[in-house]
Amino acid sequence: MLLCLRIENFALIDKLELDFGKGLNVLTGETGAGKSIILDAIDAILGGKVSSRVIRTGTNRAITEGTFLVNPNLAVWLNEQEFDLIDDNCIIISREIVANANNIRSRSRVNGVLVNRQFMGELREKLVEITAQGQTVQVGKSAQVREWLDVYGGDLLLQQRQKVATAFQLYQQTHQALEKRRTSEKERLQQLDLLTYQVQELKGVNLDDPQEMELLTQERERLNHVVDLQQMSYKIYQALYQSDTETPTAADFLADGETFLTHMVEYDSQLEPLLELVRDAIAAVTEVGRQINTYGENLEADPQRLEEVEERIRELKQICRKYGPSLAEAIAYYEKIQTELSELNNNEQSLEKLEHQEQLYLQQLIQYCQKLTKLRQETATNFQSRLLTELKPLAMDKVKFEVEITAISPTSTGADKITFMFSPNPGEPIQPLTEIASGGEMSRFLLALKACFNHSDEVETMVFDEIDVGVSGIVAQSIAEKLHQLSQNQQVLCVTHQPLVAAMADRHFRVVKEVNQVNNDEERTVVRVTKLDNLTTRRQELAQLTGGKSANEAIAFAESLLLQAANHRQNFKS
């Protein structure tokens, strides 16, 4: 419930502070006096859209602030959001709007803590609901109408709608994955053809050794130089081990050295290690000579093998140019595309799996939607009866009203298009409400609609902006009584031109424009609000609202309205 409203430099308001209370709070004044500015300020506090025009001319900063009494449910929610209450039961919400030459920015705070737009949106839904005759647009929107019906249906219906939302999300995700998969099918097949060809080509060359190119290159060099290798081997053999001439070999020189060292050791045993080294050298030279001789004898020219090696090297170089540049990289690429090819082949199965899964989710979604439709149909029957009951006291006891539910493709909120159908006069066909209802009929319909949610709505403050425009007489009286009825369970703030409505107020505020002299030559317009807290001022304001009557008649009429309102409140309590 809104306890206090503070406004500074907002539109035509320089500074204003208002205290509201339980019951019906009414704002009256001449057309254009600035009544709606008060409601715009409340809307701004709750995160509504603002522009630079809301900042009072000559200033660059506007502030709107509201103090709200919090109910237990909201207190629990705020505690979950880690917000402490002021004096255990209140919160203060403020909005600072600042403009400069290029843009406008605003900041919202709850108990002095900065909050974002999303938080304010959630908080607004729990604090205040603003209704205006201009909500005709909302009544014409199937989404809003559906929301009203679903909320009226209660937890069971809302839980089923959540099941539908979850099922729709699963279906959408699968459907989108399937569409993406189908869209990429052509690319998949092209890639499949390419990788199949590459795998077959690489498989055909038997790639298994990253060092094969180096080994083949060495073998080619050996085969190309067989004669040279044979000649050099024989020369090494003669130099190390056995010579065809009288020239001593390395083995001969070492043998002489061994003989000398053997004699020397007889005189000096410290030379024994050197003798062992020479003997090892003789053994090593001898072994090298024998092996190099065997190597040379076994070398044979092999033109066929050389051709095979050359061909294999050419083949591997071609592979490296396409998949390398090195043979190791070509082998790694081969292993990689084998895995990719396997995945692409498996994707054909995943397509079938996705198609099957999509059908399963679609069937589940349809089943949930059907159950939701049934619950809505049951709710619609009850809602129709309740709304007609609320319309009767508003001089609309002959109207027809139906909730039309037509089938549409499944969505996250079900498979229903919901339209309010209406016939204001007996014998006239029932048609969409927004196409046939007059302004006065729409005002009463909206009021009756709010009355349907009066006892279950968690919002404690309801705001009505000139919802009684275009009505008079008994209809205006009916609206006044309905507003009073609503105010017994929720705080009601109402901007009105109707003296019948104003007379029913528990708190009555008069809004006027004043033109003040500034700096001798300049004039500035400001909005002032006065609480009419005694019978005389209220009577004068009601007399002013009646218009077209003499002063005495207007005062008498105003007195009768106040008496009539007092009697109604007394009868309502009893």
C-alpha positions in Angstrom: 0.0 0.0 0.0 1.3 3.5 -1.0 1.7 5.5 2.2 3.6 8.6 1.0 4.4 10.1 -2.4 7.2 12.7 -2.8 7.8 14.5 -6.1 10.4 17.0 -7.0 10.9 18.9 -10.3 8.7 16.4 -12.2 6.8 17.9 -15.1 4.8 20.9 -13.7 5.4 19.9 -10.1 8.2 21.7 -8.3 7.8 20.0 -4.9 5.0 17.9 -3.6 4.4 15.4 -0.8 1.2 13.5 -0.4 0.0 11.0 2.3 -2.4 8.3 1.1 -4.2 5.7 3.2 -6.5 2.7 3.1 -9.7 2.7 1.2 -10.6 4.9 -1.7 -8.2 7.8 -2.4 -9.6 10.3 -5.1 -7.9 13.0 -7.1 -10.2 15.7 -8.7 -9.6 18.9 -10.5 -10.3 20.7 -13.7 -9.3 19.1 -17.0 -5.6 19.7 -17.5 -5.0 20.6 -13.9 -2.3 17.9 -13.6 -4.0 15.0 -12.0 -2.5 12.5 -14.4 1.0 13.9 -13.6 0.6 12.4 -10.1 -0.1 8.9 -11.6 2.8 9.4 -14.1 5.1 10.0 -11.1 3.9 6.8 -9.5 4.5 5.0 -12.7 8.0 6.5 -12.9 8.8 5.3 -9.4 7.8 1.7 -10.4 10.2 1.7 -13.4 7.9 3.1 -16.1 9.3 4.7 -19.2 10.3 8.4 -18.9 11.6 11.0 -21.2 13.4 14.3 -20.8 10.0 16.0 -20.8 9.2 14.8 -17.3 12.0 17.0 -15.9 10.7 20.4 -14.9 11.9 23.2 -17.2 14.9 25.0 -15.9 16.2 22.0 -14.0 18.1 18.9 -15.0 17.1 16.5 -12.3 13.8 15.1 -11.2 13.1 12.8 -8.2 10.0 10.7 -7.4 9.8 8.6 -4.3 7.2 6.4 -2.7 6.9 4.8 0.7 5.0 1.5 0.6 3.6 -0.6 3.4 4.5 -4.3 2.7 2.3 -7.3 3.1 3.7 -10.6 4.5 4.0 -12.3 1.0 6.0 -9.4 -0.3 8.1 -9.2 2.8 9.1 -12.9 2.2 10.0 -12.1 -1.4 12.1 -9.1 -0.4 13.9 -11.1 2.2 14.7 -13.6 -0.5 16.2 -10.8 -2.5 18.2 -9.7 0.6 16.3 -6.4 1.2 15.6 -5.4 4.8 12.4 -3.6 5.6 12.3 -0.2 7.2 10.5 -0.2 10.6 9.8 -3.9 9.9 7.0 -3.2 7.4 8.0 -0.6 4.8 10.2 0.0 1.8 11.1 3.3 0.1 11.4 3.3 -3.7 13.0 6.2 -5.5 13.7 7.1 -9.1 16.2 9.9 -10.0 16.0 11.2 -13.5 18.8 13.3 -14.8 19.1 15.0 -18.3 22.0 16.6 -20.1 22.4 18.0 -23.6 22.7 14.5 -25.2 20.7 12.0 -23.3 18.7 11.1 -20.2 19.5 8.6 -17.5 17.7 7.4 -14.5 18.5 5.3 -11.4 16.1 3.3 -9.3 16.7 2.5 -5.6 15.0 0.4 -3.0 15.8 1.5 0.5 18.8 3.3 -1.0 20.2 0.3 -2.8 20.5 0.6 -6.6 18.4 -1.9 -8.5 18.0 -2.8 -12.2 15.0 -2.7 -14.5 14.3 -6.4 -14.2 14.0 -6.2 -10.4 11.7 -3.2 -10.6 9.5 -5.0 -13.1 9.1 -7.9 -10.7 8.5 -5.6 -7.7 6.0 -3.5 -9.6 3.8 -6.5 -10.3 3.7 -7.1 -6.5 2.9 -3.5 -5.5 0.7 -1.6 -7.8 -1.6 -2.1 -10.8 -2.6 0.9 -13.0 -5.8 0.7 -15.0 -6.9 3.3 -17.5 -9.7 3.4 -20.1 -7.0 3.3 -22.7 -6.4 -0.3 -21.8 -8.8 -1.1 -24.6 -5.6 -2.1 -26.5 -4.7 -4.6 -23.9 -8.2 -6.2 -23.9 -7.7 -6.7 -27.6 -4.5 -8.6 -27.2 -4.9 -12.3 -27.0 -1.8 -12.6 -24.8 -3.2 -10.3 -22.2 -6.6 -11.8 -22.2 -5.0 -15.3 -21.9 -3.0 -14.1 -18.9 -6.1 -12.8 -17.2 -7.9 -16.1 -17.7 -5.0 -18.2 -16.6 -4.4 -16.2 -13.4 -8.1 -16.5 -12.7 -7.8 -20.2 -13.2 -5.4 -20.5 -10.3 -2.4 -22.7 -9.4 -3.6 -25.9 -11.2 -4.0 -24.1 -14.5 -0.7 -22.1 -14.1 1.1 -25.3 -13.3 -0.2 -27.0 -16.4 0.8 -23.9 -18.4 4.4 -24.3 -17.0 4.4 -27.9 -18.2 3.4 -26.7 -21.6 6.2 -24.1 -21.6 8.7 -26.7 -20.7 7.5 -29.2 -23.3 7.5 -26.4 -25.9 11.0 -25.5 -25.1 12.1 -29.1 -25.5 10.2 -29.4 -28.8 11.7 -26.1 -30.1 15.2 -27.0 -29.2 14.9 -30.4 -31.0 13.1 -28.8 -34.0 15.7 -26.2 -34.4 18.5 -28.8 -34.1 16.7 -30.9 -36.7 16.3 -27.9 -39.1 19.9 -27.0 -38.7 20.8 -30.6 -39.3 18.7 -30.7 -42.5 20.1 -27.4 -43.7 23.6 -28.7 -43.3 22.8 -32.1 -45.0 24.0 -31.0 -48.4 27.3 -29.8 -46.8 27.6 -33.0 -44.9 27.2 -35.1 -48.1 29.8 -33.0 -49.9 32.2 -33.3 -47.0 31.4 -37.0 -46.8 32.4 -37.5 -50.5 35.6 -35.5 -50.0 36.7 -37.3 -46.9 35.8 -40.7 -48.4 38.1 -40.0 -51.4 40.9 -38.8 -49.2 40.7 -41.7 -46.8 40.8 -44.2 -49.7 43.7 -42.4 -51.3 45.7 -42.3 -48.1 44.8 -45.9 -47.2 46.0 -47.0 -50.6 49.6 -45.8 -50.0 49.9 -47.7 -46.7 51.1 -44.9 -44.5 52.4 -46.3 -41.2 56.0 -45.1 -40.6 56.7 -41.3 -40.3 60.4 -42.1 -41.0 59.8 -44.0 -44.2 60.8 -41.1 -46.4 64.2 -40.7 -44.7 64.8 -44.5 -44.9 64.0 -44.6 -48.5 66.2 -41.7 -49.3 69.1 -43.4 -47.6 68.4 -46.7 -49.5 68.3 -44.8 -52.8 71.7 -43.2 -52.1 73.2 -46.6 -51.4 71.7 -48.2 -54.5 73.0 -45.3 -56.6 76.5 -45.6 -55.3 77.1 -49.4 -55.1 80.4 -49.4 -57.1 81.8 -46.5 -55.1 80.9 -48.1 -51.8 82.5 -51.5 -52.9 85.7 -49.7 -53.9 85.9 -47.7 -50.8 85.1 -50.7 -48.6 88.0 -52.7 -50.2 90.4 -49.8 -49.7 89.4 -49.5 -46.0 89.9 -53.3 -45.6 93.4 -53.1 -47.1 94.3 -50.0 -45.0 93.1 -51.5 -41.7 93.7 -55.3 -42.0 95.2 -56.9 -45.1 97.1 -55.2 -47.9 97.8 -56.6 -51.4 101.1 -54.9 -51.3 104.1 -54.8 -49.0 102.6 -51.7 -47.4 102.0 -52.3 -43.6 98.3 -52.0 -42.4 97.0 -50.4 -39.3 96.8 -53.8 -37.8 100.5 -54.3 -38.5 101.5 -51.1 -36.8 99.3 -51.9 -33.8 100.9 -55.4 -33.6 104.4 -53.8 -33.5 103.2 -51.5 -30.8 101.9 -54.4 -28.8 105.3 -56.2 -29.1 107.2 -53.1 -27.8 104.7 -52.5 -24.9 104.9 -56.2 -23.9 108.6 -55.9 -23.4 108.2 -52.6 -21.6 105.7 -54.0 -19.2 108.3 -56.6 -18.1 110.3 -53.6 -16.7 107.4 -51.3 -15.7 104.0 -52.9 -14.8 102.4 -49.4 -14.8 102.2 -49.6 -18.6 99.9 -52.6 -18.4 96.7 -50.5 -19.0 98.3 -49.0 -22.2 99.1 -52.5 -23.4 95.4 -53.5 -22.9 94.3 -50.5 -24.8 96.5 -51.4 -27.8 95.3 -55.0 -27.7 91.7 -53.7 -27.7 92.6 -51.4 -30.7 94.0 -54.4 -32.6 90.8 -56.3 -32.0 88.6 -53.4 -33.0 90.6 -52.6 -36.2 90.6 -56.3 -37.1 86.8 -56.5 -36.6 86.2 -53.4 -38.7 88.4 -54.7 -41.4 86.5 -58.0 -41.5 83.0 -56.3 -41.5 83.8 -53.7 -44.1 85.1 -56.5 -46.3 81.9 -58.5 -45.8 79.9 -55.3 -46.5 81.7 -54.7 -49.7 81.4 -58.3 -50.9 77.7 -58.3 -50.2 76.9 -55.1 -52.1 75.1 -55.7 -55.4 73.6 -53.4 -58.0 69.8 -53.8 -58.0 68.2 -51.6 -60.7 64.7 -53.0 -60.1 64.9 -52.2 -56.4 66.2 -48.7 -57.2 63.2 -48.1 -59.5 60.8 -49.3 -56.7 62.4 -46.9 -54.2 62.3 -44.0 -56.6 58.6 -44.7 -57.4 57.8 -44.9 -53.7 59.6 -41.6 -53.0 57.7 -39.9 -55.7 54.4 -41.3 -54.3 55.2 -40.1 -50.8 56.2 -36.7 -52.0 52.9 -36.3 -53.8 51.0 -37.3 -50.7 53.1 -34.8 -48.6 52.3 -32.0 -51.1 48.5 -32.7 -50.7 48.3 -33.6 -47.0 51.7 -32.7 -45.4 54.0 -30.9 -45.8 55.8 -33.7 -43.9 55.0 -37.4 -43.9 54.3 -37.3 -40.2 51.7 -34.6 -40.7 50.1 -36.5 -43.6 49.8 -39.6 -41.3 48.3 -37.4 -38.6 45.8 -35.9 -41.1 44.9 -39.5 -42.2 44.1 -40.5 -38.6 42.0 -37.3 -38.2 39.8 -37.6 -41.2 39.1 -41.2 -40.4 37.5 -40.0 -37.2 35.6 -37.2 -39.0 34.4 -39.7 -41.6 33.1 -42.0 -38.9 31.3 -39.0 -37.2 29.7 -37.9 -40.5 28.4 -41.5 -41.1 27.0 -41.5 -37.6 25.3 -38.2 -38.3 23.0 -40.0 -40.7 21.7 -42.0 -37.7 21.5 -38.8 -35.6 19.2 -37.3 -38.2 16.8 -40.1 -37.8 17.1 -39.9 -34.1 16.3 -36.2 -34.1 13.3 -36.8 -36.3 12.0 -39.4 -33.9 12.7 -37.2 -30.9 11.0 -34.3 -32.4 7.8 -36.3 -33.0 7.9 -37.6 -29.4 8.3 -34.0 -28.0 5.5 -32.7 -30.3 3.1 -35.4 -29.2 3.9 -34.6 -25.6 3.4 -30.9 -26.2 0.0 -31.6 -27.9 -1.1 -33.7 -25.0 -0.2 -31.0 -22.5 -1.8 -28.3 -24.6 -5.0 -30.4 -24.8 -5.1 -30.7 -21.0 -4.4 -26.9 -20.7 -7.3 -26.1 -23.1 -9.7 -28.2 -21.1 -8.7 -26.4 -17.9 -9.1 -23.1 -19.7 -12.6 -24.1 -20.9 -13.6 -25.0 -17.4 -12.1 -21.7 -16.1 -13.8 -19.7 -18.8 -17.3 -21.0 -17.8 -16.7 -19.9 -14.2 -15.1 -16.6 -15.3 -18.0 -15.7 -17.6 -20.5 -16.2 -14.8 -18.4 -14.2 -12.3 -17.8 -11.3 -14.7 -21.5 -11.1 -15.6 -22.2 -10.9 -11.8 -19.8 -8.0 -11.4 -21.3 -6.2 -14.4 -24.9 -6.3 -13.2 -24.5 -3.6 -10.5 -22.9 -1.4 -13.2 -26.1 -1.2 -15.1 -25.1 -3.9 -17.5 -27.4 -6.7 -16.5 -28.6 -7.4 -20.0 -25.2 -7.9 -21.6 -23.8 -11.1 -23.0 -20.3 -12.1 -22.4 -18.3 -15.1 -23.5 -14.7 -16.3 -23.5 -14.0 -17.6 -27.0 -11.2 -20.2 -27.2 -10.1 -21.1 -30.6 -7.3 -23.5 -31.6 -4.0 -22.3 -32.9 -0.6 -24.0 -33.4 1.1 -25.0 -30.1 3.1 -22.2 -28.4 4.9 -21.9 -25.1 1.5 -20.8 -23.6 -0.7 -23.4 -25.2 -2.6 -23.9 -28.4 -5.4 -21.4 -27.7 -6.3 -18.0 -29.0 -8.6 -16.3 -26.4 -10.9 -13.5 -27.2 -13.5 -11.7 -25.0 -16.8 -11.7 -26.8 -19.5 -9.1 -25.9 -23.0 -8.0 -26.8 -24.3 -5.0 -24.9 -27.8 -5.1 -26.1 -30.4 -8.0 -26.3 -30.9 -9.3 -29.8 -27.5 -8.1 -31.0 -24.9 -10.7 -32.1 -22.0 -11.3 -29.9 -18.7 -9.8 -31.2 -15.2 -9.1 -30.0 -15.3 -6.7 -27.1 -12.9 -4.2 -28.5 -14.9 -3.9 -31.7 -18.3 -3.2 -30.2 -17.9 -1.8 -26.6 -18.3 2.0 -26.2 -15.9 4.0 -24.0 -18.3 3.8 -21.0 -19.0 0.1 -21.5 -15.2 -0.5 -21.7 -14.7 1.5 -18.4 -17.3 -0.7 -16.6 -15.9 -3.9 -18.1 -12.4 -3.1 -16.9 -13.7 -2.3 -13.4 -15.7 -5.5 -13.3 -12.6 -7.4 -14.5 -10.5 -6.0 -11.7 -13.3 -6.9 -9.2 -13.0 -10.5 -10.4 -9.5 -10.6 -9.0 -10.1 -8.5 -6.0 -9.9 -11.2 -3.3 -7.1 -13.2 -4.9 -4.8 -10.4 -6.3 -1.6 -10.0 -4.3 -1.3 -6.4 -5.4 -2.5 -4.1 -2.6 -2.7 -0.8 -4.5 -4.9 -0.3 -7.6 -4.8 2.9 -9.6 -7.6 3.9 -11.9 -7.0 6.8 -14.3 -10.3 8.4 -15.4 -11.9 5.1 -15.8 -15.3 6.7 -15.4 -15.0 9.0 -18.4 -18.0 9.0 -20.7 -20.5 7.8 -18.1 -23.1 9.6 -15.9 -26.1 9.2 -13.8 -26.8 5.7 -12.5 -23.8 4.2 -14.3 -21.5 6.7 -12.6 -23.1 5.8 -9.3 -22.6 2.1 -10.0 -18.9 2.7 -10.8 -18.5 4.7 -7.5 -20.0 1.8 -5.5 -17.8 -0.7 -7.3 -14.7 1.3 -6.6 -15.7 1.5 -2.9 -16.2 -2.3 -2.9 -12.7 -2.8 -4.3 -11.2 -0.4 -1.8 -12.4 -2.6 1.1 -9.7 -5.2 0.2 -7.2 -3.1 -1.6 -6.0 0.5 -1.6 -7.6 2.3 -4.5 -6.2 5.5 -6.1 -8.6 7.1 -8.6 -8.4 10.2 -10.9 -12.0 11.2 -11.6 -14.2 14.0 -13.0 -17.4 12.4 -11.5 -18.8 14.0 -8.3 -20.6 10.7 -7.6 -17.2 8.9 -7.5 -15.5 11.6 -5.6 -18.2 11.7 -2.9 -17.4 8.0 -2.1 -13.8 8.8 -1.3 -12.2 8.0 2.0 -9.5 10.6 1.2 -10.1 13.4 -1.3 -7.4 15.5 -3.0 -7.9 18.5 -5.1 -5.4 19.2 -7.9 -5.0 22.7 -9.3 -2.6 24.7 -11.5 -1.2 28.0 -10.2 0.7 30.6 -12.2 3.3 32.3 -10.0 5.4 35.4 -10.7 9.1 34.8 -11.0 11.7 37.5 -11.1 9.1 40.2 -11.7 8.6 39.5 -15.4 8.6 35.7 -15.8 5.6 33.5 -14.9 5.8 29.8 -14.0 3.0 27.3 -13.8 3.0 24.8 -10.9 0.7 22.0 -9.9 -0.6 22.1 -6.3 -2.4 19.4 -4.5 -4.6 20.0 -1.4 -6.1 17.3 0.8 -9.7 18.1 1.5 -10.0 16.9 5.1 -13.2 18.6 6.2 -16.8 18.6 5.1 -16.8 22.2 3.9 -13.9 21.9 1.4 -15.2 18.6 0.1 -18.6 20.0 -0.4 -17.2 23.0 -2.3 -15.1 20.7 -4.5 -18.1 18.5 -5.3 -20.2 21.5 -6.1 -17.5 22.7 -8.5 -17.4 19.3 -10.2 -21.2 19.4 -10.8 -21.0 22.5 -13.1 -24.0 24.1 -14.8 -25.9 24.7 -11.5 -26.3 27.8 -9.4 -24.2 28.0 -6.4 -27.0 27.1 -4.0 -28.1 24.2 -6.1 -24.5 22.9 -6.5 -23.9 23.0 -2.7 -27.2 21.2 -2.1 -26.4 18.6 -4.6 -22.9 18.1 -3.2 -24.4 17.7 0.3 -26.8 15.1 -1.0 -24.0 13.2 -2.7 -22.0 13.1 0.6 -25.0 11.9 2.5 -25.7 9.3 -0.1 -22.1 8.1 0.0 -22.2 7.9 3.8 -25.4 5.8 3.7 -23.9 3.5 1.1 -20.8 2.9 3.2 -22.9 2.2 6.3 -25.2 -0.2 4.4 -22.2 -1.9 2.9 -20.6 -2.5 6.3 -23.8 -3.9 7.7 
